[in-house]
């Protein structure tokens, strides 16, 4: 069974809920206007998706703050990003394949009692309401970004359609790169918490430049 829809994007801050389910997933970054595919198979998260589909379609993506561990309820970073389910497929073996569209970041102010096995939290959106504004495309140093990106992709053996990269709007490009590049969980969290798209772009380029530097240069830079 499958269904695919494109519900309207939430544009008004008044439509943001006071609480939402949270999905702790290390290394899985969702940013505003980014798209994140997920393969859902654990019973508690199957229940979470079922409930979200019946109530606003929102899921809060957060990262565990203690790295990889086997805890049922690991501590999480307090800043996450809410995504709306824009497509949904149920497989023959009972998994859900969903796509989330990033809408707005939030701060967890309080965790609520576990419901049907999944976690829920009260959300404070006020600091991040600018995420809902899609009218402005930030000005970034595209020449520097392309230079850094070519070196990083070569090092990581990542292939790219450079014509498509060049034609991608700044906000979409930065969000996509931040989400797909194999960065550490704490680096991804820093990108999520960047105040705006311009600062996120600057941080992303700095991280990619650092990743392509020889170790000797990194050690020298660290001493100064």
C-alpha positions as CSV (number, residue, x, y, z in Angstrom):
1,X,0.0,0.0,0.0
2,X,1.3,3.5,-0.7
3,X,0.2,7.0,-0.7
4,X,2.0,10.2,-1.8
5,X,0.9,13.7,-1.1
6,X,2.3,17.2,-1.0
7,X,0.5,19.0,1.8
8,X,0.9,22.7,2.0
9,X,3.9,24.0,3.9
10,X,3.1,25.6,7.2
11,X,3.7,29.3,6.7
12,X,2.2,30.8,9.9
13,X,3.8,30.6,13.3
14,X,0.3,30.2,14.8
15,X,0.1,26.8,13.1
16,X,3.1,25.4,15.0
17,X,2.0,23.0,17.8
18,X,3.0,23.4,21.4
19,X,4.2,19.8,21.5
20,X,5.3,17.1,19.0
21,X,6.8,13.6,18.8
22,X,10.6,13.6,18.7
23,X,12.7,11.1,16.8
24,X,16.3,10.8,18.2
25,X,18.6,9.7,15.4
26,X,22.3,10.2,15.5
27,X,23.9,11.8,12.4
28,X,20.5,12.4,10.7
29,X,20.3,16.1,10.2
30,X,17.1,17.9,9.1
31,X,17.2,21.6,8.3
32,X,14.5,24.0,7.3
33,X,13.5,23.4,3.6
34,X,15.7,20.2,3.6
35,X,14.3,16.8,2.6
36,X,15.0,13.7,4.7
37,X,14.0,10.2,3.6
38,X,13.5,7.7,6.5
39,X,13.1,4.0,6.7
40,X,10.9,3.3,9.8
41,X,10.8,-0.2,11.2
42,X,10.9,-0.1,15.0
43,X,7.4,-0.6,16.5
44,X,7.6,2.6,18.6
45,X,8.4,4.7,15.5
46,X,5.8,2.9,13.4
47,X,3.3,4.1,16.0
48,X,4.8,7.6,16.0
49,X,4.4,7.9,12.2
50,X,0.8,6.5,12.4
51,X,-0.1,9.1,15.0
52,X,1.7,11.9,13.2
53,X,-0.2,11.1,10.0
54,X,-3.5,11.6,11.9
55,X,-2.4,14.8,13.6
56,X,-0.5,17.5,11.6
57,X,2.1,15.2,10.1
58,X,4.9,16.8,12.1
59,X,7.9,14.9,13.6
60,X,10.7,16.6,15.5
61,X,14.1,15.3,14.4
62,X,16.8,15.5,17.2
63,X,20.2,14.0,17.7
64,X,21.3,12.0,20.8
65,X,23.8,14.2,22.7
66,X,25.8,11.3,24.0
67,X,26.8,9.6,20.8
68,X,25.9,6.1,19.8
69,X,24.6,4.1,22.7
70,X,22.0,1.4,23.5
71,X,19.9,3.5,25.9
72,X,16.2,3.3,25.3
73,X,15.8,7.0,26.2
74,X,19.2,8.6,25.4
75,X,19.8,12.2,26.3
76,X,19.3,14.5,23.3
77,X,20.4,17.9,22.1
78,X,17.8,20.5,23.0
79,X,17.6,22.0,19.5
80,X,15.9,20.0,16.8
81,X,14.0,20.6,13.5
82,X,10.4,19.8,12.8
83,X,9.7,18.1,9.6
84,X,6.3,17.4,7.9
85,X,5.6,14.1,6.3
86,X,5.2,14.8,2.5
87,X,5.2,11.2,1.3
88,X,4.4,7.9,2.8
89,X,4.7,4.3,1.7
90,X,4.0,1.1,3.6
91,X,6.1,-1.9,2.4
92,X,4.9,-5.5,2.3
93,X,7.0,-6.4,5.4
94,X,5.4,-3.6,7.4
95,X,8.0,-0.8,7.2
96,X,7.1,2.8,6.5
97,X,9.2,4.8,4.0
98,X,8.6,8.4,4.6
99,X,10.0,11.8,3.4
100,X,10.2,14.8,5.8
101,X,10.3,18.4,4.6
102,X,12.1,20.6,7.2
103,X,9.9,23.5,8.4
104,X,11.2,25.1,11.5
105,X,13.7,24.5,14.3
106,X,12.6,24.3,18.0
107,X,14.0,24.1,21.5
108,X,12.8,21.3,23.8
109,X,11.5,22.9,27.0
110,X,10.2,19.8,28.6
111,X,9.8,16.1,27.7
112,X,6.3,14.7,28.1
113,X,5.4,11.1,29.1
114,X,6.2,8.5,26.5
115,X,3.2,7.6,24.4
116,X,2.9,4.3,22.5
117,X,6.7,3.8,23.1
118,X,7.9,7.1,21.4
119,X,9.0,10.3,23.0
120,X,7.2,13.6,22.9
121,X,8.3,17.1,24.0
122,X,7.0,20.6,24.5
123,X,8.5,22.9,21.8
124,X,9.6,26.5,22.0
125,X,9.6,27.9,18.4
126,X,10.1,31.7,19.1
127,X,13.8,32.0,18.5
128,X,13.5,30.2,15.1
129,X,10.4,31.7,13.5
130,X,12.7,33.2,10.8
131,X,13.0,29.7,9.4
132,X,9.4,30.1,8.0
133,X,10.4,33.0,5.8
134,X,11.2,31.7,2.4
135,X,11.4,35.0,0.6
136,X,15.2,35.7,1.0
137,X,18.0,33.7,-0.6
138,X,21.2,34.4,1.4
139,X,24.3,35.8,-0.3
140,X,27.2,33.4,0.0
141,X,30.7,33.1,-1.6
142,X,29.8,30.6,-4.3
143,X,33.3,30.6,-5.8
144,X,34.8,29.7,-2.4
145,X,32.1,27.1,-1.8
146,X,32.7,25.4,-5.2
147,X,36.4,25.3,-4.7
148,X,36.1,23.8,-1.2
149,X,33.4,21.4,-2.3
150,X,35.4,20.0,-5.2
151,X,38.3,19.2,-2.9
152,X,36.1,17.7,-0.3
153,X,34.1,15.5,-2.8
154,X,37.4,14.3,-4.3
155,X,38.7,13.3,-0.9
156,X,35.5,11.5,0.0
157,X,35.1,9.9,-3.5
158,X,31.7,11.6,-3.9
159,X,30.5,12.2,-7.5
160,X,28.4,15.2,-8.3
161,X,26.6,16.8,-11.2
162,X,28.4,20.1,-11.0
163,X,26.0,21.9,-13.4
164,X,23.1,20.9,-11.1
165,X,25.1,22.1,-8.1
166,X,25.9,25.4,-9.7
167,X,22.2,26.0,-10.6
168,X,20.8,25.1,-7.1
169,X,19.7,28.1,-5.0
170,X,21.9,29.0,-2.1
171,X,19.5,28.0,0.7
172,X,18.7,24.6,-0.9
173,X,22.4,24.0,-1.7
174,X,23.6,24.7,1.8
175,X,20.9,22.7,3.5
176,X,21.4,19.7,1.2
177,X,25.2,19.8,1.6
178,X,25.0,20.0,5.4
179,X,22.6,17.1,5.5
180,X,24.4,14.7,3.1
181,X,28.1,15.4,3.9
182,X,29.5,12.7,6.2
183,X,30.3,15.1,9.1
184,X,30.4,14.2,12.8
185,X,27.2,14.4,14.8
186,X,28.4,17.4,16.8
187,X,29.4,19.2,13.6
188,X,25.9,18.6,12.2
189,X,24.4,19.9,15.4
190,X,26.5,23.0,15.1
191,X,25.2,23.5,11.6
192,X,21.6,23.1,12.8
193,X,22.1,25.7,15.5
194,X,23.7,28.3,13.3
195,X,21.7,31.5,13.6
196,X,20.9,31.9,9.9
197,X,21.7,30.5,6.5
198,X,24.7,32.8,5.9
199,X,26.4,31.7,9.1
200,X,25.5,28.1,8.4
201,X,27.2,28.5,5.0
202,X,30.3,30.0,6.5
203,X,30.5,27.2,9.1
204,X,29.9,24.5,6.5
205,X,32.8,25.8,4.3
206,X,35.1,26.0,7.4
207,X,34.3,22.4,8.3
208,X,34.9,21.2,4.7
209,X,38.1,23.1,4.5
210,X,39.3,21.6,7.8
211,X,38.4,18.1,6.6
212,X,40.6,18.6,3.4
213,X,43.6,20.0,5.2
214,X,46.6,17.7,5.8
215,X,46.9,16.6,9.4
216,X,50.1,18.6,9.9
217,X,48.4,21.8,8.9
218,X,45.5,21.1,11.2
219,X,47.9,20.6,14.2
220,X,49.7,23.8,13.3
221,X,46.5,25.8,13.0
222,X,45.4,24.4,16.4
223,X,48.5,25.8,18.1
224,X,47.8,29.4,16.9
